[in-house]
Amino acid sequence: MDGIYEKIIHALSGERKPLMIKIIAEKCCLHPQTVARKLETLEALGRVRKIQMGHAKKYYLVDTMPISNLIDISSDFILILNTNHTIQYISKSAEKILSLQSRKIIGEQLESLHLDIFSTPQVLSGLQNFSREKVFKTEIEYVVNETTFWYQISIMALSLNINSISIAIIASDITTKREAEQKLKDSEARYRLISENTTDVIWLLDTTTFRLLYVSPSIFDLTGFESKDLTGICLKDMVNHPQELKLLQSFPERIEKFLAGDESAKVCMDESELIRKTGSIIPVEMVTTLLINEDGTITRILGVTRDITERKRSENALRKTHEQALVLGEILKHSFQPIIVLNPDLSIDYCNRSFEYLIGYNMEELIDMSRTNRTGYEKWVTIARNIVQQVHEKDHPVTCEYSIKRPDGTDVHLEISTHMIFNKEGDVIRYYAIISDITERIQTDGQNKSYLVELKGLIQDRTYSLQEEIKARILAESEFRINEERYKQVAETSGTWVWEIDKHGTYTYSSDVGTRIIGYSPDEVIGRKYYDFFHPESRKELITILRSVSLRHECIRFFQIDLVHKNGSIIRVESNGLPIFNNEGVFSGYRGTMIDITDNFQMEHALVENRKYYRSLFENAPVPLILVDAQTLTILEGNKAASLFFGYSLDELVGQKPHILTIKPGLGVDNLYNHFEMNQKSENDAYEVIYLKSNGILWTGTASLSYIDVSGKNCIMYALQDSVKS
């Protein structure tokens, strides 16, 4: 604080009453405006108080600790401005860091100075947008001697009395905080990199609610759920049979053990099953670790979940192999087929009861004979050595025949089929031999020879017949492929779409012709329902009909359907299909064809419309018209004008002959009908006739005749016209 401030404080000290600015200026020998400006700063710093009465201002010294002392105690850099951004005070720490001890800046405009962190664009922008109700905050980087510091700048209103407002700019050193945050971000980035790129699922659990606080992205590959979908989900809702999960059931006991000093309770492994998004189940291994807070409490659990599907399969396979080994052992033990297993040194490892019965020695006796080199065992060793030598030489199982003598002195002939058992490295670890008693076969060898000769002939005959059957089958398959290709070519040439659907109505095959008919390629058709291409207006009705046919496994014959082409146009097709049954006779779908009948359908529709049009012309023509059968000369039809003209109804006209309506043959009527009978193909001839109407009135007129064909029948159109009334 400079000497002017000290003079003003000295002038006010000892005064019991507030002094006016003029009096204070006289006592300090200063200009009143200078004193007024300095008093505003001292007021902002809490060193003096102001009393205002009208336009008069009086000041007195404050006995309490000034706010400047509190500002100087703070380690933050503090700058006090008035609302015009004139500097009223700067803290000692700010003077030191900005090297302002010898520079006077009190009373200067902040914008005119270069005060490093206080003159940055962020600070000046905050001052421009200053508001009494809000605190502006920003963070800036400040480099001193190649060392980077970070400061949080706060700009706020400072009100020391009700009549004045000051602006406080506070710069707080947050370098340590920023460095800690950066280290935390780096640590989080490394952890996230690990968690997001490992196949194991890393998760964090709240011990109070047992809800997931975090799940690594690898959960998607494991369950099909996104991480965000599972955050906040209770763990028990994710596992199958949550009542069996140790983490949930024994958690209180685990915490109690750990707090009692049992470190083994900190990490626990459990196996469970997760429920996938598809509803399927996947076996997993969960390794959970208790996370201890600084206060010794446990509110989080770190978990790592791993897919153990393959391990479970291996364990199940191993268990199954073990069970199979036990079963196989029991089978071998009780098998009627003699079997012996030897170690690589040709010592006996195992033999079953049938082998013991065959040779007359049990396993204990054989082992004892091998240890004592008793007579008879040497022959066994010689046989085994010869067989093993042959097996190694040929590198595949060999079958040999030998004769041995039992303890009772009887001879037995053996057929020995020897095999090798290898480990993963390819080394022989065991030999096993399957032995058959061929004593009876040897004794009856002569009889068997003739049988073998006969059997050989039968085998040759059967071989020849099988070869012929194979040739015939190959020829038939070749013809089938040719016919199939021919059928395909015919179908494509004729524009026939060949299709096939399964029992659920899903297309499993579609020929290329379908693309020409409805615009969709086979790949776009296969996998879709048969009714997906139906016209919406008739879809519901057609589905009902076709489902009824399908339930009865009936054939589809000449069934017309409106399909929607890929371009949006309507296509009328005619479909035929046959039900398909598998080898067991179970219904498996339909196979059939479709042809495009859109043009035919449109032509038929146009023909029907034309018929309606000409029928309307005939019925409503103003000229009386009668259609007569050219062979029987009977009236087939008449229009309304004819009915009105003759006075007969249309039903009364039909079936009559035209001559009943005419009289006086001498006027040319006979010639008229002779013309009908003899020259029916002549057209547009006109005759004068006399008409007799139903009321007995005679009318003369003309009759025009035209020969026409109606639905393959020769007919005469009889057009009448009035002339002169008789």
C-alpha positions in Angstrom: 0.0 0.0 0.0 1.5 3.3 -1.1 2.2 6.5 1.0 -1.1 8.2 0.0 -3.1 5.5 1.6 -1.0 5.8 4.7 -1.5 9.5 4.9 -5.3 9.1 4.6 -5.4 6.4 7.3 -3.2 8.6 9.6 -5.5 11.6 9.0 -8.6 9.5 10.1 -6.9 7.8 13.1 -7.8 9.4 16.4 -10.9 11.0 14.9 -14.1 10.2 16.8 -16.3 11.7 14.1 -16.5 11.0 10.4 -14.6 13.5 8.2 -15.6 14.9 4.9 -13.4 14.5 1.9 -12.4 18.1 1.8 -11.2 18.0 5.4 -9.2 14.8 4.9 -7.6 16.4 1.8 -6.6 19.4 3.7 -5.0 17.3 6.5 -3.1 15.2 3.9 -2.3 18.2 1.7 -3.7 16.3 -1.3 -6.2 17.1 -4.0 -9.8 16.2 -3.0 -10.3 14.1 -6.2 -7.2 12.0 -5.4 -8.4 11.5 -1.8 -11.9 10.5 -3.1 -10.5 7.9 -5.4 -8.2 6.4 -2.7 -11.0 6.4 -0.2 -13.1 4.2 -2.6 -10.2 1.6 -2.6 -9.9 1.7 1.2 -13.6 1.2 1.5 -13.5 -1.8 -0.9 -10.7 -3.2 1.3 -12.7 -2.7 4.5 -10.3 -0.2 6.0 -12.8 2.7 6.1 -16.6 3.1 6.2 -18.6 5.7 4.4 -21.6 7.7 5.6 -23.6 9.5 2.9 -26.2 12.2 3.7 -27.5 13.5 0.4 -24.6 14.4 -1.7 -22.3 14.7 1.3 -19.9 11.8 2.0 -18.1 11.3 5.3 -15.5 8.6 6.1 -14.2 7.0 9.3 -11.5 4.5 10.1 -12.6 0.8 10.9 -11.1 -0.7 14.0 -11.7 -4.4 12.9 -9.2 -6.4 10.9 -9.2 -5.1 7.3 -10.1 -7.4 4.5 -6.7 -6.6 2.9 -5.1 -8.6 5.7 -7.3 -11.6 5.0 -6.5 -11.3 1.3 -2.8 -11.1 1.9 -2.9 -14.2 4.1 -4.4 -16.3 1.2 -2.1 -18.2 -1.1 -4.4 -17.4 -4.0 -3.6 -14.5 -6.3 -6.3 -11.9 -5.7 -7.1 -8.7 -7.6 -9.8 -6.2 -6.5 -11.4 -3.9 -9.1 -14.2 -1.5 -9.1 -17.0 -1.7 -11.7 -14.9 0.4 -14.1 -12.2 -2.2 -13.9 -9.9 0.1 -12.0 -7.5 -1.8 -9.8 -8.2 -1.1 -6.1 -6.0 -3.8 -4.5 -3.7 -6.7 -5.3 -2.7 -9.4 -2.9 0.9 -9.9 -1.7 1.1 -13.3 -3.3 -0.1 -11.8 -6.7 2.5 -9.0 -6.4 5.2 -11.5 -5.9 4.3 -13.9 -8.7 3.8 -11.0 -11.1 7.0 -9.2 -9.8 5.0 -6.0 -9.1 6.6 -5.1 -5.7 8.3 -2.0 -7.3 5.5 -1.2 -9.7 2.4 0.8 -8.7 -0.8 -0.4 -10.4 -3.4 0.7 -7.9 -5.8 3.0 -9.7 -4.9 1.8 -13.2 -7.3 0.2 -15.7 -6.8 -3.6 -15.9 -7.2 -3.6 -19.7 -4.3 -1.1 -20.1 -1.9 -3.4 -18.2 -0.2 -6.7 -19.1 -0.6 -8.7 -15.9 0.0 -12.2 -17.3 -2.8 -14.4 -15.9 -5.0 -11.4 -15.1 -4.8 -10.1 -18.6 -5.6 -13.3 -20.6 -8.5 -13.2 -23.1 -10.5 -15.5 -20.8 -10.3 -13.1 -17.9 -11.0 -10.0 -20.0 -14.0 -11.8 -21.5 -15.3 -12.8 -18.1 -15.0 -9.2 -17.0 -17.0 -8.0 -20.0 -19.8 -10.5 -19.1 -19.6 -9.8 -15.3 -22.8 -10.3 -13.4 -23.5 -9.8 -9.7 -25.6 -12.9 -9.5 -23.1 -15.3 -11.1 -19.5 -16.4 -10.5 -17.5 -16.7 -13.7 -14.9 -19.6 -13.6 -12.3 -20.7 -16.1 -9.0 -22.5 -16.2 -5.9 -21.2 -17.9 -2.4 -22.4 -18.5 0.5 -20.3 -17.3 4.2 -21.0 -18.2 7.0 -19.7 -16.0 10.6 -20.6 -16.8 9.5 -23.5 -19.0 7.4 -24.8 -16.2 3.7 -25.1 -16.8 1.2 -24.1 -14.1 -2.6 -24.3 -14.2 -4.8 -21.7 -12.5 -8.6 -21.6 -11.9 -9.8 -18.0 -12.4 -12.9 -16.9 -10.5 -14.6 -13.6 -11.1 -17.2 -12.6 -8.6 -19.0 -9.6 -7.0 -17.5 -8.4 -3.7 -19.9 -6.3 -1.6 -18.4 -4.7 1.5 -21.3 -2.4 2.1 -24.7 -1.8 0.6 -23.6 1.3 -1.4 -20.7 -0.2 -3.3 -19.8 -3.2 -5.4 -16.3 -4.4 -6.2 -15.1 -7.2 -8.5 -12.7 -9.8 -7.1 -10.5 -11.8 -9.5 -9.1 -14.9 -7.7 -6.4 -17.1 -9.3 -6.1 -20.5 -7.5 -3.2 -22.7 -8.3 -4.7 -26.1 -9.5 -1.5 -27.5 -11.0 -1.3 -30.4 -8.6 -5.0 -31.1 -9.1 -4.6 -31.0 -12.9 -1.5 -33.3 -12.7 -3.4 -35.7 -10.5 -6.4 -35.6 -12.9 -4.1 -36.2 -15.9 -2.5 -39.2 -14.1 -6.0 -40.5 -13.2 -7.1 -40.1 -16.9 -3.9 -41.9 -18.1 -4.5 -44.6 -15.5 -8.2 -44.8 -16.6 -7.2 -44.9 -20.2 -4.7 -47.8 -19.6 -7.3 -49.6 -17.6 -10.0 -49.0 -20.2 -7.6 -50.1 -22.9 -7.1 -53.4 -21.0 -10.8 -53.8 -20.1 -12.0 -53.0 -23.7 -9.5 -55.3 -25.5 -9.5 -58.3 -23.3 -11.8 -61.2 -24.0 -12.6 -61.6 -20.3 -15.4 -59.4 -19.0 -14.4 -57.0 -16.3 -17.2 -55.5 -14.1 -17.7 -53.5 -10.9 -20.5 -54.4 -8.4 -22.1 -52.3 -5.6 -22.1 -54.5 -2.5 -25.2 -52.7 -1.1 -27.6 -53.2 -4.0 -25.6 -55.9 -5.9 -26.1 -53.8 -9.1 -23.5 -53.5 -11.8 -21.7 -50.1 -11.8 -19.5 -50.9 -14.8 -19.2 -53.7 -17.4 -16.5 -53.9 -20.1 -17.5 -53.9 -23.8 -16.4 -57.6 -24.1 -19.7 -58.5 -22.5 -21.3 -58.1 -26.0 -19.3 -61.0 -27.4 -20.2 -63.1 -24.4 -23.9 -62.4 -24.0 -25.0 -60.2 -26.9 -25.8 -57.3 -24.5 -24.2 -53.8 -24.8 -22.4 -52.5 -21.7 -24.9 -49.7 -21.3 -27.7 -52.2 -21.3 -26.3 -53.9 -18.2 -25.2 -50.9 -16.2 -27.5 -50.7 -13.2 -28.8 -54.3 -13.6 -28.9 -56.5 -10.6 -26.4 -59.4 -10.9 -29.0 -62.0 -10.0 -31.0 -61.0 -13.0 -28.1 -62.0 -15.3 -27.3 -65.5 -14.0 -29.2 -68.8 -14.3 -30.1 -70.2 -10.9 -28.9 -67.2 -8.8 -29.6 -69.1 -5.6 -26.5 -71.3 -6.4 -24.1 -68.4 -6.9 -21.7 -68.2 -3.9 -21.1 -64.5 -4.4 -24.8 -63.8 -3.6 -25.5 -66.4 -1.1 -22.4 -66.4 1.1 -21.4 -62.7 0.8 -22.0 -61.7 4.4 -19.9 -64.7 5.7 -17.2 -63.8 3.2 -17.0 -60.2 4.5 -17.0 -61.4 8.1 -14.1 -63.8 7.4 -12.1 -61.1 5.6 -12.6 -58.5 8.3 -11.5 -61.2 10.8 -8.2 -61.4 9.0 -8.8 -64.3 6.6 -7.0 -63.0 3.4 -8.3 -66.0 1.4 -11.8 -64.4 1.5 -10.5 -61.4 -0.5 -10.5 -63.3 -3.8 -13.1 -65.9 -4.6 -13.8 -68.0 -7.6 -17.2 -69.3 -8.6 -18.8 -71.0 -11.5 -22.2 -70.0 -12.8 -24.3 -69.6 -16.0 -25.1 -66.3 -17.7 -28.3 -65.8 -19.7 -27.6 -64.5 -23.2 -29.7 -62.0 -25.0 -31.1 -64.8 -27.1 -32.1 -66.7 -24.0 -29.5 -69.4 -24.3 -27.2 -70.3 -21.4 -23.4 -70.0 -21.3 -21.2 -71.4 -18.5 -18.7 -68.9 -17.0 -16.1 -68.6 -14.3 -16.3 -65.6 -12.0 -13.3 -64.4 -10.1 -14.3 -61.6 -7.6 -12.1 -59.4 -5.5 -13.1 -57.3 -2.6 -12.1 -53.6 -3.0 -11.2 -52.0 0.4 -11.8 -48.3 0.8 -9.4 -46.0 2.8 -11.7 -46.2 5.8 -11.6 -50.0 5.7 -15.1 -50.5 4.4 -16.0 -52.6 1.4 -18.5 -51.1 -1.0 -17.3 -52.4 -4.3 -16.4 -55.8 -5.8 -14.2 -56.2 -8.9 -15.2 -59.1 -11.0 -13.7 -60.9 -14.0 -15.9 -63.3 -15.9 -14.5 -65.8 -18.4 -16.3 -68.1 -20.9 -15.5 -71.7 -19.9 -17.7 -73.3 -22.5 -14.7 -75.1 -24.1 -13.3 -76.1 -20.6 -16.7 -77.5 -19.7 -16.8 -79.4 -22.9 -13.3 -80.8 -22.2 -14.3 -81.7 -18.7 -17.5 -83.3 -19.9 -15.5 -85.1 -22.6 -13.0 -86.2 -20.0 -15.7 -87.4 -17.7 -17.4 -89.2 -20.5 -14.1 -90.7 -21.5 -13.5 -91.9 -17.9 -17.0 -93.3 -17.8 -16.4 -95.0 -21.1 -13.2 -96.4 -19.8 -15.0 -97.8 -16.8 -17.7 -99.3 -19.0 -15.1 -100.6 -21.4 -13.2 -102.2 -18.5 -16.3 -104.0 -17.3 -17.0 -105.1 -20.9 -13.5 -106.4 -21.4 -13.6 -108.1 -18.0 -16.8 -110.0 -18.8 -16.3 -110.3 -22.5 -16.2 -113.8 -24.1 -13.4 -112.6 -26.3 -10.0 -113.3 -24.8 -7.9 -110.1 -24.5 -4.4 -109.4 -23.2 -2.5 -106.1 -22.8 1.3 -106.0 -22.6 3.7 -103.2 -21.5 6.4 -102.1 -23.9 8.8 -104.5 -22.1 6.3 -107.3 -22.9 5.3 -107.7 -19.2 1.6 -108.3 -18.7 -0.5 -105.2 -17.9 -4.0 -106.8 -18.1 -5.9 -109.8 -19.2 -9.6 -110.7 -18.9 -11.2 -113.7 -17.5 -11.8 -115.3 -20.9 -8.1 -115.2 -21.6 -7.4 -116.9 -18.2 -9.9 -119.6 -19.0 -8.5 -120.1 -22.5 -4.9 -120.7 -21.5 -5.6 -122.3 -18.1 -3.6 -119.7 -16.0 -4.9 -116.7 -14.1 -3.1 -113.3 -14.2 -1.4 -113.8 -10.8 0.0 -117.1 -12.0 1.3 -115.6 -15.2 3.0 -112.7 -13.3 4.5 -115.2 -10.9 5.8 -117.3 -13.9 7.4 -114.2 -15.4 9.2 -113.4 -12.1 10.5 -116.9 -11.5 11.1 -117.8 -15.2 9.1 -121.0 -14.7 9.1 -123.6 -17.5 6.5 -122.8 -20.2 6.7 -119.0 -19.8 9.6 -118.8 -22.1 7.4 -119.9 -25.0 5.0 -117.1 -24.2 7.8 -114.6 -24.2 9.1 -115.9 -27.6 5.6 -115.7 -29.1 5.1 -112.2 -27.8 8.6 -111.1 -29.1 8.0 -112.5 -32.6 4.5 -110.9 -32.9 5.8 -107.5 -31.7 8.6 -107.6 -34.1 6.2 -108.3 -37.0 3.9 -105.4 -35.8 6.8 -102.9 -35.9 8.1 -104.2 -39.2 4.7 -103.9 -40.9 3.7 -100.8 -38.9 0.1 -102.1 -38.7 -1.8 -104.8 -36.8 -0.9 -108.3 -37.6 -2.7 -111.6 -37.1 -0.7 -114.8 -36.3 -1.6 -118.4 -35.4 0.2 -120.3 -32.6 -0.3 -123.5 -30.6 0.3 -123.7 -26.8 -0.1 -126.4 -24.2 -2.4 -125.9 -21.2 -1.5 -126.9 -17.7 -3.7 -130.0 -18.1 -1.6 -131.1 -21.1 -4.1 -130.3 -23.9 -3.1 -128.3 -26.9 -5.0 -125.2 -28.0 -4.7 -123.4 -31.3 -4.8 -119.6 -31.1 -5.4 -116.8 -33.6 -3.7 -113.7 -32.2 -4.5 -110.3 -33.6 -2.0 -107.7 -32.2 -2.3 -103.9 -32.2 -0.2 -101.0 -30.9 -1.4 -98.1 -28.7 0.5 -94.8 -29.1 0.7 -91.6 -27.0 0.5 -88.1 -28.4 4.2 -88.1 -29.1 3.9 -91.3 -31.3 5.6 -93.6 -28.8 4.2 -97.1 -28.2 2.8 -97.3 -24.7 0.9 -100.6 -24.9 0.3 -103.7 -27.1 -3.0 -105.4 -27.0 -4.0 -108.7 -28.5 -7.4 -110.1 -29.3 -7.2 -113.9 -29.2 -9.6 -116.5 -30.7 -9.7 -120.2 -30.0 -9.3 -121.8 -33.5 -8.8 -125.4 -32.3 -12.1 -126.6 -33.8 -11.3 -124.7 -37.0 -8.0 -126.4 -37.4 -9.5 -129.8 -36.7 -12.2 -129.3 -39.3 -9.9 -127.5 -41.8 -10.5 -130.1 -44.5 -14.3 -129.5 -44.4 -13.8 -125.8 -44.3 -11.7 -125.8 -47.5 -14.5 -127.0 -49.6 -16.8 -124.5 -48.0 -14.3 -121.7 -48.6 -14.1 -122.7 -52.3 -17.9 -122.6 -52.5 -18.0 -119.3 -50.6 -15.4 -117.8 -52.9 -17.5 -118.6 -55.9 -20.6 -117.1 -54.2 -18.6 -114.0 -53.4 -17.3 -113.7 -57.0 -20.9 -114.0 -58.3 -22.2 -111.5 -55.8 -19.3 -109.2 -56.7 -20.2 -109.4 -60.3 -23.9 -108.7 -59.6 -22.9 -105.8 -57.4 -20.7 -104.3 -60.1 -23.6 -104.6 -62.6 -25.9 -103.0 -60.0 -23.4 -100.2 -59.5 -23.1 -99.6 -63.3 -26.9 -99.5 -63.6 -27.2 -97.1 -60.7 -24.5 -94.8 -62.1 -26.3 -94.9 -65.5 -29.6 -94.1 -63.8 -28.1 -91.3 -61.8 -26.6 -89.9 -65.0 -29.9 -90.1 -66.7 -31.5 -88.5 -63.7 -29.1 -85.6 -63.8 -29.7 -85.2 -67.6 -33.5 -85.3 -67.0 -33.1 -82.9 -64.2 -31.1 -80.5 -66.3 -33.5 -81.0 -69.2 -36.4 -80.2 -66.9 -34.7 -77.1 -65.6 -34.0 -75.9 -69.2 -37.6 -76.6 -70.2 -38.9 -74.8 -67.1 -36.7 -71.8 -67.8 -37.6 -71.8 -71.5 -41.3 -72.1 -70.9 -41.2 -69.3 -68.2 -42.1 -71.7 -65.4 -41.0 -70.6 -62.0 -40.0 -73.7 -59.9 -40.2 -73.2 -56.2 -40.1 -75.2 -52.9 -41.2 -74.2 -49.4 -40.8 -76.0 -46.0 -43.7 -77.0 -43.7 -43.6 -73.5 -42.2 -44.2 -71.8 -45.5 -40.7 -70.5 -46.0 -39.1 -70.6 -49.4 -36.1 -73.0 -49.5 -35.6 -73.0 -53.3 -36.5 -70.6 -56.1 -35.5 -71.0 -59.8 -34.1 -68.1 -61.9 -37.4 -67.8 -63.7 -38.9 -66.3 -60.5 -36.7 -63.2 -61.1 -38.4 -62.7 -64.5 -41.9 -63.0 -63.0 -41.7 -61.0 -59.8 -38.4 -59.2 -60.0 -36.7 -60.8 -57.0 -33.6 -62.9 -57.3 -33.5 -66.5 -55.7 -31.4 -65.1 -52.9 -34.0 -62.5 -52.1 -36.8 -65.1 -52.2 -35.2 -67.9 -50.2 -35.9 -67.4 -46.5 -39.1 -65.4 -46.9 -42.7 -66.6 -46.4 -44.8 -67.7 -49.4 -47.4 -65.0 -48.6 -44.8 -62.1 -48.4 -45.4 -61.5 -52.2 -49.2 -61.7 -52.1 -51.3 -58.6 -52.9 -52.4 -57.1 -49.6 -56.1 -57.0 -50.6 -56.3 -60.8 -51.2 -53.5 -61.9 -48.8 -55.7 -62.8 -45.8 -58.2 -64.8 -47.9 -55.5 -66.7 -49.8 -53.5 -67.6 -46.7 -56.7 -69.1 -45.1 -57.3 -71.2 -48.3 -53.7 -72.4 -48.6 -53.4 -73.2 -44.9 -56.5 -75.3 -45.2 -55.0 -77.1 -48.2 -51.7 -77.6 -46.4 -53.3 -79.1 -43.3 -54.9 -81.7 -45.5 -51.7 -82.2 -47.5 -53.6 -81.7 -50.7 -52.3 -80.8 -54.1 -52.4 -77.2 -55.3 -54.0 -77.1 -58.8 -54.5 -74.2 -61.1 -54.5 -71.8 -58.1 -54.5 -68.1 -59.3 -52.7 -65.6 -57.1 -52.1 -61.8 -57.4 -48.4 -61.1 -56.6 -46.7 -57.7 -56.1 -43.7 -57.3 -58.5 -40.5 -55.8 -57.1 -41.3 -52.6 -59.1 -44.8 -52.4 -57.5 -46.9 -53.7 -60.4 -49.5 -56.5 -59.9 -48.7 -59.9 -61.5 -51.4 -62.7 -61.8 -49.8 -66.2 -61.6 -51.2 -69.7 -61.8 -49.6 -72.0 -59.2 -49.5 -75.8 -59.0 -47.8 -77.8 -56.2 -47.4 -81.2 -54.7 -46.8 -82.0 -51.0 -43.4 -83.3 -50.0 -42.8 -86.1 -47.5 -39.5 -87.2 -46.0 -38.2 -90.8 -45.8 -40.3 -91.4 -42.7 -43.4 -90.2 -44.5 -43.6 -86.9 -42.5 -44.9 -83.9 -44.3 -42.0 -81.4 -44.9 -43.4 -78.8 -47.4 -44.5 -78.2 -50.9 -42.7 -78.2 -54.3 -44.4 -76.7 -57.3 -44.4 -74.2 -60.2 -45.9 -70.8 -61.1 -46.5 -69.3 -64.5 -47.3 -65.7 -65.4 -50.9 -65.5 -66.7 -51.1 -61.7 -66.4 -51.6 -61.2 -70.1 -54.2 -64.0 -70.4 -56.0 -62.7 -67.4 -56.1 -59.2 -68.8 -57.3 -60.5 -72.2 -60.1 -62.5 -70.5 -61.0 -59.5 -68.4 -61.1 -57.3 -71.6 -63.2 -60.0 -73.4 -65.7 -60.1 -70.5 -65.9 -56.3 -70.6 -66.4 -56.3 -74.4 -69.2 -58.9 -74.0 -70.9 -56.7 -71.4 -70.5 -53.7 -73.6 -72.0 -55.4 -76.7 -74.7 -57.0 -74.6 -75.7 -53.5 -73.4 -75.7 -52.3 -77.0 -77.9 -55.2 -78.1 -80.4 -54.9 -75.2 -80.7 -51.1 -75.4 -80.6 -50.6 -79.2 -83.6 -48.5 -80.4 -84.1 -50.9 -83.4 -86.0 -54.1 -82.7 -83.4 -57.0 -82.9 -84.0 -60.7 -82.8 -81.2 -63.4 -82.8 -82.3 -66.5 -84.7 -80.7 -70.0 -84.7 -79.7 -70.5 -88.4 -80.4 -74.3 -88.2 -83.6 -74.5 -86.3 -84.8 -70.9 -87.3 -86.0 -70.4 -83.7 -85.6 -67.2 -81.8 -82.7 -67.3 -79.3 -82.9 -63.7 -77.9 -84.6 -60.4 -78.5 -83.9 -56.9 -77.2 -86.2 -54.5 -75.3 -87.2 -52.7 -78.5 -88.3 -56.0 -80.1 -90.4 -56.9 -77.0 -92.0 -53.4 -77.1 -92.5 -53.5 -80.8 -94.3 -56.9 -81.0 -96.0 -56.7 -77.7 -94.6 -59.9 -76.4 -92.3 -60.4 -73.4 -88.7 -61.5 -74.1 -89.5 -64.9 -72.5 -92.5 -65.3 -75.0 -90.3 -64.4 -78.0 -87.6 -67.0 -77.1 -88.2 -70.4 -78.8 -90.7 -69.1 -81.5 -90.0 -69.0 -85.2 -90.0 -65.8 -87.1 -92.8 -66.8 -89.4 -95.4 -66.6 -86.6 -94.8 -62.9 -86.6 -95.5 -62.4 -90.4 -98.6 -62.8 -92.6 -99.4 -62.7 -96.3 -96.7 -64.9 -97.8 -97.4 -63.4 -101.3 -95.6 -60.2 -100.1 -92.3 -62.0 -100.1 -92.2 -63.7 -96.7 -91.7 -67.2 -98.2 -88.8 -65.9 -100.2 -87.4 -64.4 -97.0 -87.3 -67.8 -95.2 -86.2 -69.6 -98.3 -83.3 -67.2 -98.2 -82.6 -68.2 -94.6 -82.5 -71.9 -95.4 -80.6 -71.8 -98.7 -78.2 -69.0 -98.4 -77.5 -68.4 -94.7 -74.1 -66.9 -95.3 -75.5 -63.9 -97.2 -75.4 -60.8 -95.1 -77.2 -57.5 -94.9 -80.2 -58.5 -97.2 -83.3 -56.5 -96.6 -86.9 -57.6 -97.2 -90.2 -56.0 -97.0 -92.6 -57.7 -94.6 -95.9 -57.2 -92.8 -95.8 -57.6 -89.0 -98.7 -58.8 -86.9 -98.3 -57.5 -83.4 -99.8 -59.0 -80.3 -102.7 -56.5 -80.3 -103.7 -57.6 -83.9 -102.5 -54.4 -85.6 -100.7 -54.9 -88.9 -97.5 -53.0 -89.6 -95.4 -53.0 -92.7 -91.6 -52.6 -92.7 -88.3 -54.1 -93.6 -86.3 -56.9 -92.1 -82.4 -56.8 -92.4 -80.6 -60.1 -92.0 -76.9 -60.6 -90.9 -75.1 -63.9 -90.6 -73.1 -64.0 -87.3 -71.2 -66.6 -85.1 -72.2 -66.7 -81.5 -70.0 -68.9 -79.3 -69.5 -71.3 -82.3 -73.1 -71.4 -83.3 -74.4 -70.1 -86.6 -77.0 -67.4 -86.1 -78.9 -64.7 -88.0 -79.4 -61.2 -86.6 -83.0 -60.1 -87.6 -83.3 -56.2 -87.5 -86.8 -54.8 -88.0 -87.8 -51.4 -88.9 -91.3 -49.8 -89.1 -92.5 -48.5 -92.5 -96.1 -47.4 -93.1 -99.0 -48.4 -90.8 -101.5 -50.7 -92.7 
